[in-house]
Amino acid sequence: MVDSILPLKLLFLSTSVGPLGSGMGGGVELTLKNIAQALRDRNHMIAIVAPAGSVLEGFPVVEIPGRLQSTAQSEGREAWVAMPPESMLANMWEYARQVQADYDLILNFAYDWLPFYLTPFFHTPIAHLVSMGSLTDAIDQIIEPVVTNFPNTIALHSRAQAATFEFGDRCRVVGNGFDLSQYQFCAEPENMLAWVGRLAPEKGLEDAVAAAQATGIPLKIWGVLQDVPYWHDICDQYPDAPVTYEGFLSTAELQQELGKCRALLMTPRWVEAFGNVAIEALACGVPVIAYDRGGPAEIVQNGKTGWLVPPDRVKGLVDAIAKIDQIDRRACREQAERDYSLAAMGDRVEQWFAAILPRKVP
């Protein structure tokens, strides 16, 4: 723990792809909430700037109007930088520019070109928590000079995410942390499987559905229905699969339902930067069956808290489901408590901030 760091005045800028609480921002929403709580517990002052309509219980939110930014996941490596008219992203950063003198540090959660470009023009230091791996050349090319000219200001969630960037070895890895008091351990699950995430092609939901069809075990699906045609294609391809779409739930509601499941399936087609839902499952005592790819592969302890299977192999999922009862659900909860508490996350983030603001450490 960085015991001697002075209390900081921090300005958080959320993702501009959706309001906080909507689920449109994916894991970024939960990450922002958890970091805010971890740092408030250490007497830091937190202010949050987010799109209009945002709700974050327990924290004041400055709601910014404008048009939402599109997501970067499926645009391709050569995608151009684009912002809509009346850009919410631009409005959020204009607000930050106006109030920057009131804060010691600005923490950016958005995977967008503009915040990185603006970094040299702000007087208040900007720290960036990058939520995705390398997706476009334009984003990579704007992050790299920030890494070079503003050392210690770029943080990532996992080593796998870092490996997707040419400059990844010069970034900090901070993982993530959770308020584990919100997740109740469930020792006796029901005969059903879980899948949690945005319903979009890069998440590979169809493989989990195929595994459910092969095993005959019901699969519950939770998350924002981001790509409706994609979901309809899955339903058409697997009309007899025992699956139900349960919608997007709050953390309190999700943990109650997730804890009842025998296992969580994680089937990403891309390199997940971390995998918040893996920790949420472990905190409920739910083993995780994940493709051996990206952040989840650094979380799941193969044979102890779940199973890692070859990427894009439905048979691997099916084989792992057959032996899921070999996993001790108590060991899953213990891993979450040991490695992914708010206290552990608070330590890592304070160490990161101390490297950026050495004058704030007596």
Secondary structure, DSSP 4 states (H G I P E B T S, - for coil): --TTPPP-EEEEE--SSS-TTSSTTTHHHHHHHHHHHHHHTTT-EEEEEEETT---TTS-EEEE-SBPPPPSTTS-TTPPP---TTBHHHHHHHHHHHHGGG-SEEEE----HHHHHHGGG-SS-EEEE--S----HHHHHHHHHHHHHSTT-EEES-HHHHTTSTTGGGSEE----B-GGGS---SS--S-EEEES--SGGG-HHHHHHHHHHH---EEEES----HHHHHHHHHH-TTS-EEE-----HHHHHHHHTTSSEEEE--SS--S--HHHHHHHHTT--EEEESSSTHHHH--BTTTEEEE-TT-HHHHHHHHHTGGGS-HHHHHHHHHHHSBHHHHHHHHHHHHHHH-GGG--
